[in-house]
Amino acid sequence: MKIRVTLLSEQPRTFELDGRLGWATTKLVEAGAKGVTPFTHPAPRWSSYVFSLRELGIPIETIMEPHEGNYPGAHARYVLSCSAQVQLLGSEVLT
């Protein structure tokens, strides 16, 4: 998957991403304000994807949430901190 993402902030910026970073960014944009968790969008390395995207300058907030069950503890919810537009290269625009 190769995408072009435009952050719609005070100074719009555009990035081209592929692979898992493209996939993770697309899921963050689709989720909007509710964000994503490893439970809602299973992937092996969410924290790594978020770290890499932040290094590129993409603003992502981490909200820690408790969970119950056999292994109680906390998990992260990742939320894109600005509006964005994603275009699958060679395809339609997703907002």
N, CA and C of each residue as an Amber inpcrd file, in Angstrom:
protein
   285
   0.8500000  -1.1730000   0.0000000   0.0000000   0.0000000   0.0000000
   0.8920000   1.2310000   0.0000000   0.6840000   2.1130000  -0.9520000
   1.4090000   3.3800000  -0.9960000   0.3620000   4.4980000  -0.9660000
   0.5790000   5.4710000  -0.0630000  -0.3980000   6.5470000   0.0930000
   0.2870000   7.9050000   0.0720000  -0.5180000   8.9130000  -0.1610000
  -0.1160000  10.3070000   0.0260000  -1.0510000  10.8680000   1.0850000
  -0.4930000  11.3480000   2.1950000  -1.3020000  11.9110000   3.2730000
  -0.9780000  13.3870000   3.3890000  -2.0160000  14.1970000   3.4750000
  -1.8640000  15.6320000   3.6740000  -2.4580000  15.9900000   5.0220000
  -1.6230000  16.5420000   5.8990000  -2.0930000  17.0090000   7.2020000
  -2.7280000  18.3730000   7.0080000  -3.9670000  18.5310000   7.4170000
  -4.7200000  19.7610000   7.2010000  -4.6530000  20.6210000   8.4510000
  -3.4540000  21.1150000   8.7460000  -3.2460000  21.9640000   9.9140000
  -2.9490000  23.3790000   9.4330000  -2.4610000  24.2400000  10.3350000
  -2.1630000  25.6220000   9.9590000  -1.2360000  25.6830000   8.7560000
  -0.2450000  24.8300000   8.7360000   0.6580000  24.7240000   7.6020000
   0.5400000  23.3110000   7.0350000  -0.3260000  23.1370000   6.0310000
  -0.5210000  21.7940000   5.4830000   0.8060000  21.1870000   5.0130000
   0.9780000  19.9060000   5.3220000   2.1670000  19.1660000   4.8950000
   1.7220000  17.8640000   4.2590000   2.4880000  17.4180000   3.2820000
   2.1600000  16.1900000   2.5690000   3.3140000  15.2080000   2.6790000
   2.9640000  13.9380000   2.8910000   3.9360000  12.8590000   2.9970000
   3.5120000  11.7310000   2.0630000   4.4780000  11.0040000   1.5310000
   4.1800000   9.7600000   0.8310000   4.7040000   8.6280000   1.6960000
   3.8330000   7.6810000   1.9940000   4.1680000   6.5720000   2.8770000
   3.7730000   5.2660000   2.2050000   4.4680000   4.2080000   2.5710000
   4.0780000   2.9000000   2.0490000   4.1930000   1.8520000   3.1440000
   3.8260000   0.6480000   2.8220000   3.9080000  -0.4520000   3.7760000
   3.0690000  -0.2400000   5.0160000   3.6060000  -0.6810000   6.1500000
   2.8750000  -0.5920000   7.4080000   2.6620000   0.8510000   7.8610000
   3.5830000   1.7610000   7.5500000   3.3600000   3.1630000   7.9330000
   2.1840000   3.7440000   7.1540000   2.0640000   3.3830000   5.8920000
   0.9090000   3.8140000   5.1070000  -0.3810000   3.2190000   5.6430000
  -0.3450000   1.9370000   5.9760000  -1.5190000   1.2690000   6.5310000
  -1.9340000   1.9100000   7.8550000  -0.9520000   2.1220000   8.7630000
  -1.2570000   2.6990000  10.0790000  -1.8250000   4.1070000   9.9470000
  -1.2600000   4.9050000   9.0670000  -1.7610000   6.2690000   8.8670000
  -3.1850000   6.2480000   8.3310000  -3.4600000   5.3590000   7.4090000
  -4.8120000   5.2380000   6.8640000  -5.7940000   4.8620000   7.9690000
  -5.4230000   3.9360000   8.8290000  -6.3160000   3.5310000   9.9280000
  -6.5360000   4.6830000  10.9080000  -5.4970000   5.4680000  11.2010000
  -5.6480000   6.6260000  12.0910000  -6.5950000   7.6570000  11.4980000
  -6.4660000   7.9290000  10.2060000  -7.3480000   8.9060000   9.5490000
  -8.7770000   8.3920000   9.5310000  -8.9840000   7.1320000   9.1920000
 -10.3290000   6.5560000   9.1520000 -10.9950000   6.5710000  10.5350000
 -10.2100000   6.3500000  11.5840000 -10.7620000   6.2810000  12.9460000
 -11.1520000   7.6450000  13.4900000 -10.5310000   8.7050000  13.0030000
 -10.8660000  10.0510000  13.4760000 -10.5950000  10.2100000  14.9600000
 -11.4960000  10.9200000  15.6490000 -11.3100000  11.2580000  17.0630000
 -11.3650000  10.0530000  17.9970000 -11.9740000   8.9450000  17.5620000
 -12.0220000   7.7840000  18.4480000 -10.6850000   7.0380000  18.4760000
  -9.8280000   7.2520000  17.4970000  -8.5120000   6.6480000  17.4950000
  -8.5250000   5.1420000  17.2950000  -7.3500000   4.5420000  17.4210000
  -7.1990000   3.1040000  17.2450000  -6.4550000   2.5120000  18.4330000
  -6.6890000   1.2430000  18.6750000  -5.9450000   0.5100000  19.6930000
  -5.4770000  -0.7980000  19.0610000  -4.5170000  -1.4740000  19.6760000
  -4.1310000  -2.7870000  19.1680000  -5.2820000  -3.8020000  19.2300000
  -6.3090000  -3.5300000  20.0460000  -7.4760000  -4.4140000  20.1120000
  -8.4270000  -4.1750000  18.9370000  -8.6200000  -2.9080000  18.5560000
  -9.5630000  -2.5940000  17.4740000  -8.9450000  -2.7850000  16.0970000
  -7.6320000  -2.6320000  15.9920000  -6.9190000  -2.7700000  14.7180000
  -5.6420000  -3.5720000  14.9810000  -5.7690000  -4.8980000  15.1120000
  -4.5970000  -5.7140000  15.4600000  -3.4540000  -5.5440000  14.4630000
  -2.2920000  -5.3130000  15.0020000  -1.0600000  -5.2090000  14.2230000
   0.0860000  -5.4660000  15.1910000   1.1600000  -6.0480000  14.7170000
   2.2080000  -6.4620000  15.6450000   2.9950000  -5.3350000  16.3020000
   3.0570000  -4.1440000  15.7030000   3.9770000  -3.1420000  16.2260000
   3.4120000  -1.7240000  16.2050000   2.2150000  -1.5180000  16.7280000
   1.6130000  -0.1880000  16.7130000   2.5390000   0.8660000  17.3100000
   3.1660000   0.5620000  18.4380000   4.0150000   1.5650000  19.0740000
   5.1750000   1.9610000  18.1560000   5.7060000   1.0280000  17.4070000
   6.7890000   1.3320000  16.4660000   6.2880000   2.1880000  15.3040000
   5.1050000   1.8570000  14.7820000   4.5470000   2.6610000  13.6780000
   4.3360000   4.0950000  14.1410000   3.7680000   4.2670000  15.3280000
   3.4960000   5.6030000  15.8640000   4.8080000   6.3520000  16.0860000
   5.8070000   5.6890000  16.6400000   7.1150000   6.3210000  16.8550000
   7.6850000   6.8310000  15.5300000   7.6530000   5.9960000  14.5000000
   8.1950000   6.3850000  13.1890000   7.4110000   7.5350000  12.5650000
   6.0750000   7.4890000  12.6780000   5.2520000   8.5660000  12.1260000
   5.5030000   9.8870000  12.8620000   5.6710000   9.8220000  14.1750000
   5.9850000  11.0300000  14.9420000   7.3280000  11.6130000  14.5220000
   8.2910000  10.7640000  14.2530000   9.5990000  11.2520000  13.8060000
   9.5020000  11.9940000  12.4750000   8.5130000  11.6420000  11.6640000
   8.2770000  12.3520000  10.4110000   7.5560000  13.6830000  10.6300000
   7.0380000  13.8920000  11.8360000   6.3180000  15.1190000  12.1490000
   4.8110000  14.9810000  12.1380000   4.3070000  13.7680000  12.1100000
   2.8610000  13.5440000  12.1270000   2.4110000  13.5110000  13.5850000
   1.5050000  14.4270000  13.9690000   1.1160000  14.5230000  15.3840000
   0.1080000  13.4460000  15.7840000   0.5270000  12.5860000  16.7040000
  -0.3110000  11.4970000  17.1840000  -0.2940000  11.5250000  18.7040000
  -1.4770000  11.5300000  19.2910000  -1.6200000  11.5350000  20.7490000
  -1.7680000  10.0970000  21.2400000  -1.1680000   9.8020000  22.3950000
  -1.3240000   8.4980000  23.0430000  -2.1590000   8.6750000  24.3050000
  -3.2370000   7.9250000  24.4010000  -4.1010000   7.9360000  25.5780000
  -4.0270000   6.5320000  26.1750000  -3.6010000   6.4360000  27.4310000
  -3.5220000   5.1330000  28.0870000  -4.8750000   4.7970000  28.7120000
  -5.3520000   3.5640000  28.4670000  -6.6490000   3.1110000  28.9460000
  -6.4980000   1.7880000  29.6950000  -7.1990000   1.6410000  30.8080000
  -7.1360000   0.3640000  31.5210000  -7.9810000  -0.6940000  30.8080000
  -7.6190000  -1.9470000  30.9830000  -8.4560000  -3.0400000  30.4940000
  -8.4670000  -4.1640000  31.5140000  -9.5420000  -4.9290000  31.4840000
  -9.7620000  -6.0390000  32.4120000  -9.4770000  -7.3480000  31.6830000
  -9.9250000  -8.4190000  32.2540000  -9.7730000  -9.7250000  31.6220000
  -8.7340000 -10.5720000  32.3310000  -8.3010000 -11.6310000  31.6610000
  -7.3140000 -12.5380000  32.2480000  -5.9800000 -11.8480000  32.5240000
  -5.6560000 -10.8450000  31.7530000  -4.3910000 -10.1250000  31.9100000
  -4.6830000  -8.6350000  32.0210000  -5.2310000  -8.1800000  33.1600000
  -5.5880000  -6.7700000  33.3020000  -4.3390000  -5.8890000  33.2400000
  -4.5620000  -4.6790000  32.8040000  -3.4600000  -3.7330000  32.6940000
  -3.9220000  -2.4980000  31.9510000  -3.0860000  -1.9890000  31.0750000
  -3.4250000  -0.7970000  30.2910000  -2.9510000  -0.9980000  28.8570000
  -3.6220000  -0.3360000  27.9570000  -3.2190000  -0.3450000  26.5510000
  -3.2920000   1.0820000  26.0200000  -2.6660000   1.3130000  24.8930000
  -2.6330000   2.6470000  24.2930000  -3.7450000   2.7990000  23.2640000
  -4.2960000   4.0030000  23.2270000  -5.1900000   4.4200000  22.1470000
  -4.4600000   5.5400000  21.4270000  -4.2800000   5.3960000  20.1180000
  -3.5620000   6.3860000  19.3280000  -4.5580000   7.2010000  18.5140000
  -4.4180000   8.5290000  18.6000000  -5.3460000   9.4420000  17.9260000
  -4.5450000  10.4560000  17.1280000  -4.8730000  10.5990000  15.8660000
  -4.2560000  11.6250000  15.0350000  -4.7120000  12.9840000  15.5490000
  -3.7650000  13.8950000  15.8030000  -4.0800000  15.1790000  16.4480000
  -4.4700000  16.2890000  15.4860000  -4.6760000  15.9880000  14.2270000
  -5.1390000  16.9880000  13.2670000  -5.9520000  16.2740000  12.1960000
  -6.6640000  17.0370000  11.4190000  -7.3930000  16.4520000  10.2930000
  -6.3870000  16.1040000   9.2040000  -6.7180000  15.1010000   8.4220000
  -5.8260000  14.6890000   7.3470000  -6.6400000  14.1130000   6.2030000
  -6.0160000  14.0890000   5.0590000  -6.6220000  13.5190000   3.8660000
  -5.6490000  12.4880000   3.3180000  -6.1540000  11.3080000   3.0070000
  -5.3170000  10.2250000   2.4950000  -5.7450000   9.8920000   1.0790000
  -4.7550000   9.7340000   0.2190000  -5.0190000   9.2970000  -1.1370000
  -4.1920000   8.0370000  -1.3940000  -4.8790000   6.9460000  -1.7130000
  -4.1650000   5.7540000  -2.1510000  -3.6140000   6.0910000  -3.5280000
  -2.3190000   6.0140000  -3.6820000  -1.7400000   6.4150000  -4.9680000
  -2.2850000   5.5430000  -6.0680000  -2.8430000   6.2120000  -7.0600000
  -3.5240000   5.5170000  -8.1380000  -4.9720000   5.2380000  -7.8240000
  -5.5440000   5.9290000  -6.7910000  -6.9130000   5.6480000  -6.3700000
  -7.5910000   6.9220000  -5.8680000  -8.7350000   6.7450000  -5.1960000
  -9.5620000   7.8580000  -4.7180000  -9.0110000   8.4690000  -3.4230000
  -9.5590000   9.6080000  -3.0540000  -9.1590000  10.3160000  -1.8400000
 -10.0640000   9.8970000  -0.7020000  -9.4710000   9.5850000   0.4770000
 -10.2180000   9.2660000   1.7000000 -10.0460000  10.4130000   2.6710000
 -11.1290000  10.8620000   3.3150000 -10.9910000  11.9260000   4.3210000
 -11.5420000  11.4620000   5.6380000
